[in-house]
Amino acid sequence: MALMSAVDDAIRRISHALGRPAPPDAPPRPPDIDEHIARLVHTELGLSELFARMAADECHMDVECIAADDLAPALASYIGRRSCRRIGLADSPLLDSLGVYAALRQAGLNARPWAQLTLDEAYDLDCGVTDVYAAVAETGSIVIRPWAGHGRALSLVPPLHIAIVHPKDIVADLIDLMHKVRGDPPASAAIIISGPSKTADIEMTLVHGVHGPETVKVYLLR
């Protein structure tokens, strides 16, 4: 209570110094910004190509463009070569339609959907396979919106995160992403991933994979 009283008192003194004794009747309206200044991507043509280039060059993701029919066997082969013993999958209509879970199990891999995992078990996963809520062409970022069937730990904890991106989920820029988020039902979070986990806290030496995935593999469907 004492802390809240001190905070309220500080806010009152700041408001008085600014000549605002009462809250405004309505929040101030942000200025209009010319879209040609705010936006660097002015067309929806070529978004897949731009996203692939930015994700690889700027975000240092391993990007592979692939036909939908070829994804499941290619994914199983890639995970097998990485010697991943435990794989967690998002409960996703896209992954189901592509036959990802069946292909991994048929390849003898220990793959389990998120519904069969606990958060503690997520820390033992070698790989998390997810779809994405969106992909941002301008920045090369992928966006995860966790829900009951898609725990955020799948993309934040295992050393390898594999994301499947459908072209219809690519937006031009962060402005379009915010419009998409605002138009959909509320979620607990929207996680924007711009490459593998990295830090330079120790002696300014850049190290990957300390706080999350060391590798982010993106399969971009065509």
N, C-alpha and C positions, 0 to 999 in steps of 0.2 A: 504494500500500500504506500509506503514511504517513497519507494522508487517511482511509482506511477504519479504521485503527487509532485515529485521533483520534475518529472518529465512534463507534466501539464503546466507547471509553473514556468519552465524553460520555454515552452511553446508560446505561452501567453506573453512573455517578455519579448520574444522574437517578433510576434505579431504586432505588438505595440510599437516596437522600433521601426517596423516597416509601414506603420500607419494603417494597419488592418485590424481594428478592434473586434470585428466580427467575421465569421467565415463568409466566403463569397456565396451568392445565391446559387450559382452554377459553376462547375469547373471551367477553367479557361479553355477555349477552343484552340487546338494547335494550329499553327499557320499552314495554309495550303502550300504544298511544294510541287513545283512543276515535275511531272513524271519523267521528263527527259533528263532531269538532274538526279532524281532519286533512283531511277532505274537504269541499269546498264544493259539489260536484256530486253529488247523491244519487240520480240517476235517469239511465237511458240514453235517456229520451225527450227529444227536442229537441236532441240533441247537434250535429246539423248546423247548426241555427240559432244555437246558442250559439257554436260554432266560427267561423262566418261573422262574427258580430258582434264577437267578441273579436279575430279576425285583422285586421279592418278598423279597429276603433276603438282597440285597444290596441297592435297591432303595425304598423299603418300599411301593411298589405298591400292590394293592389288585388284584391278578392274578387268573383268573378262566379259565380252559381249557373246551371248550364246542363244541359240534357238531354244524355245521352250521344250521341245521334244528331246533335246540333248542334255538338258540340265541335270536330271536325276542321276544318270550314270556318271556324268562328269563330276558331279558333287561327291558321289560315293568314292570315286577314284581319287579325288583330291584329298578327301579326309583320310582315306586309307594311307596315302603317301605321307601324310603328316603324322601318322602313328597315333591318332587320337583314340583313346580307349573309351571315353565317356562323352556322349554328345547329347545336348539338350535342344529340343525343337520347340518353337512357338506353335501354339494351336492356331493354325492359320488356314483359311479357305484357299489361299494361293498355294501354299506348300502342299495341301491335300490334293489340289487339282493337278499339280506337277508330279505327284507320286513320290515325293522326297522321302517320307518316312519309310514307305515300303522298300524303296531302293536301298536305303541305308541298312535296314534290317536284313534284306536279301544278301547284301554284301558282307554280312557277319559282323556288322558294327553295333555296338551297344548304344542305340539311340532311344531316347525316351522323351515323350511330350512333356511340356511344362506342367500339365495337370497331374502327372505322376511324380513330380519332383517337389522337394521342399527347398526353402531358401538355403538351408545349411548344405544340402546336397549340391546346390549350384556352385559352391566353392570347390567342389571336386571335379567339376566338368573341365574337359580339355577343349571343348568347342561348343559354341552356341550358334544355332542356325535360326534366322528370323526372316520375315518379310520386313517391309518398312512402311511407315505411315506416309512418308513423302521423301522425295529426294530433291535437293535444291541445285539447279543447274549452275547458277552464278557462282556458288561457293564450293560445289562438289560435295556438299554435306548430305548425310542421310539422317532421317528423323524417325525416332521411335516413340510411339505413344503406348505406354504399358497399359494393360488391362488384365482381367482375371486369367485369361488364357495365354497371356504374353508378359511374363515377369520381366522387369527391367534388368534383372540380374543376368539374363541371357546375353545381353549385349554389353554389359559393363564388367562382368567378372571373369569369364573364361579367357585364357590367353589367345584364343582364336575366335573371332566373330565373323560369321559368314552371313551376308545380307543379300537377299534376293530382291531386285528392283524391277518392278513392272513399269514400262514407259508411261502408262497412264497416271502413275503416281509422281511423275516429275513435274515440279513447278519451276517457274522461271527464276524467282528470286525470293528473298525473305519477306517482301511485301505480300506476294501471293501466298506464301506459307502462312503468314498471320491471318490472311483472309480465310484460308482453309481451316485453320484451327478455330477461328471465331465462329465459323459456320457449322461446326460439328459439335456433338454433345460434349460437355466438360469431361476432362480426364485428369488423373492425378498429376500428370507431368507430360511435357513434350521434350524429349532428349535429342539435342542436335549433336551429331557425331561428325567430327571433321578430321578423322584419321585415327591411327593407333594412339594408345595412351603414352604420354611422354612427360618427362620432368627434367629440369636442370637444377634442382635444388642443391645438389651436392657438387661443390666446386665448379658450378656452371657447366658441368658435363652432361650433354643430352643423353638420356637413357630411355629406351622404349619398354613398355609393358610393366612398369612398376605398379601402377594403380589400376590396371585393367588390361584389355587386349593388346598384345604385342603386334598382332597382325589383324587387319580388317580386309577380308576378301569380299568383293562385290561381284555378283553375277548379274549383269544387266541383260534382261530379256530383249529379244528383238523379234 
